[in-house]
């Protein structure tokens, strides 16, 4: 068989793959797969047989060589070089709602309990139809009303791995107001108790 001319790259989230499907020119069955890079090889190496199942989530990157034998002829070997790509991680938020008031600005990038990787969050307001917003969440500037908003942080996809996202719930509270319902008249020298409770 013949291996690809360029390295094969998997995301560590990808499904288990039969490496024999990457070989062309009808490789002989009954050969042996070996790990020919430095470092720890997979626990099931060497593997006798054509159909070696590669698990990107647990097996290392490196060179995987398939060798076919047919005595008295010399062995024929071909090597697949495998690269692995780590998927993005959108981080983690506290398991409770975040409260704020109208007129305040909330820096969403400071709300992570575990930072995203890479730390390049892109924010959208899912409650308002997925509209893009700044990490400095300002309900007044955005023309929003008091209420509950689901805001999503997305870390963009890489070449071989999908994007990842994480949501945070922000409760925007209205500012308290005070209204006087009566008009009181007092004379010079008198006092009036104006105490109230919000």
C-alpha positions in Angstrom: 0.0 0.0 0.0 0.9 3.7 -0.3 0.5 6.2 2.5 -0.6 9.8 1.8 2.2 12.1 0.7 1.3 14.7 3.3 0.6 14.3 7.1 -3.0 13.4 8.1 -4.5 15.7 10.8 -7.3 14.7 13.1 -9.1 16.7 15.8 -8.9 14.9 19.1 -12.8 14.9 19.0 -12.9 12.9 15.8 -14.3 9.4 15.6 -12.1 6.3 15.6 -10.7 5.8 12.1 -9.4 2.7 10.4 -5.9 3.7 9.2 -6.1 1.2 6.4 -8.6 3.5 4.6 -5.8 6.0 4.2 -3.7 3.6 2.2 -4.0 3.4 -1.5 -2.8 0.7 -4.1 -4.6 -2.2 -2.4 -2.3 -3.1 0.6 -1.9 -6.7 1.5 -3.8 -8.0 4.5 -2.0 -9.7 7.4 0.8 -7.1 7.8 1.8 -5.4 11.0 1.3 -1.8 12.2 4.0 -0.3 14.4 4.5 3.1 16.0 7.8 4.4 14.7 8.0 7.8 16.4 9.9 8.6 19.6 7.8 8.5 22.8 5.3 6.1 24.2 3.5 4.0 21.6 -0.2 3.0 21.8 -0.8 0.1 24.2 -2.0 -2.2 21.3 1.2 -1.8 19.2 2.5 -3.7 17.4 -0.8 -4.6 15.8 -1.1 -7.6 13.4 -3.7 -7.0 10.7 -4.6 -4.4 8.1 -7.5 -2.7 9.9 -5.9 -0.7 12.7 -8.4 1.5 14.5 -6.9 4.8 15.4 -8.5 6.7 18.3 -7.6 10.4 18.1 -8.8 11.0 21.7 -6.2 8.7 23.3 -3.5 7.7 20.8 -0.5 9.9 20.2 0.4 11.8 17.1 3.4 10.5 15.1 4.4 8.0 12.5 2.3 4.8 12.0 4.0 2.3 9.8 2.4 -0.7 8.0 4.7 -3.5 7.0 3.6 -6.3 4.7 5.7 -9.5 4.3 5.7 -12.2 1.6 8.8 -14.5 1.9 11.2 -14.8 0.3 10.6 -11.3 -1.0 11.8 -8.3 1.0 9.3 -6.5 3.3 7.3 -3.5 2.0 6.5 -0.7 4.4 4.7 2.6 4.2 4.3 5.2 6.9 1.4 7.5 7.7 2.3 10.7 9.7 -0.5 11.8 11.9 -0.9 15.2 13.5 -3.5 16.0 16.2 -5.2 19.3 16.8 -6.7 20.2 20.2 -10.2 21.6 20.0 -11.1 25.1 21.3 -12.7 25.3 24.8 -15.2 28.0 25.6 -14.4 28.0 29.3 -16.8 27.9 32.2 -19.1 30.3 34.0 -20.5 30.2 37.6 -23.6 27.9 38.0 -25.8 30.9 38.9 -27.3 34.0 37.3 -25.3 37.3 37.3 -27.3 40.3 38.4 -26.8 43.9 37.3 -28.8 47.1 37.1 -29.8 49.4 34.2 -27.1 52.0 33.8 -24.3 49.6 34.8 -21.7 48.0 32.4 -20.7 44.3 33.0 -17.4 43.1 31.6 -18.4 39.6 30.5 -14.7 38.5 30.1 -14.3 38.8 33.9 -17.1 36.3 34.6 -15.2 33.1 33.8 -14.3 30.6 36.5 -12.3 28.7 33.9 -10.8 30.8 31.1 -11.4 29.8 27.4 -8.7 28.3 25.2 -7.7 30.3 23.3 -8.8 33.3 25.3 -10.6 35.0 22.4 -14.3 35.0 23.2 -16.8 36.4 20.7 -20.1 37.4 22.4 -23.7 37.2 21.1 -27.0 38.0 22.8 -29.0 34.9 22.3 -32.2 36.4 23.8 -32.2 39.1 21.2 -31.8 36.7 18.3 -28.0 36.1 18.3 -27.0 39.7 17.8 -23.2 40.3 18.3 -22.3 42.4 21.3 -19.2 43.7 23.0 -17.8 42.0 26.0 -18.7 45.2 27.9 -22.4 44.5 28.2 -24.3 47.8 28.5 -28.1 47.3 28.4 -28.8 51.0 28.2 -26.4 51.5 25.2 -27.9 48.5 23.5 -31.5 49.8 24.0 -32.5 46.8 26.1 -35.1 46.7 28.8 -34.9 45.1 32.3 -35.1 41.3 32.0 -33.2 38.1 31.7 -30.6 37.7 28.9 -28.7 34.6 27.8 -25.3 35.7 26.5 -23.1 33.3 24.5 -19.4 33.2 24.3 -18.0 31.4 21.2 -14.5 30.3 20.5 -14.0 30.0 16.8 -13.4 26.7 15.0 -9.9 25.7 14.0 -8.8 24.1 10.8 -9.8 20.6 12.0 -11.9 21.1 15.1 -15.3 22.6 15.6 -16.2 25.8 17.5 -17.2 25.7 21.1 -19.6 27.9 23.1 -20.7 28.5 26.6 -23.7 30.6 27.9 -24.1 32.9 30.8 -27.4 34.2 32.2 -27.5 37.9 33.1 -30.5 39.4 34.9 -30.8 43.1 34.3 -32.8 44.9 37.0 -34.6 48.2 36.7 -33.4 51.1 38.8 -35.6 51.9 41.8 -37.8 55.0 41.7 -39.6 57.1 44.3 -42.9 59.0 43.7 -44.5 61.4 46.2 -48.3 61.0 46.0 -49.3 64.0 48.2 -48.4 67.6 48.5 -47.6 68.8 52.0 -47.4 72.4 53.1 -45.3 73.5 56.1 -44.6 76.8 57.7 -41.3 78.3 58.3 -39.7 76.7 61.3 -41.6 73.5 61.0 -40.1 70.1 59.9 -41.4 67.4 57.6 -40.3 63.7 57.7 -39.2 62.7 54.2 -38.0 59.2 55.0 -39.0 56.4 52.6 -38.1 52.9 51.8 -37.1 51.7 48.3 
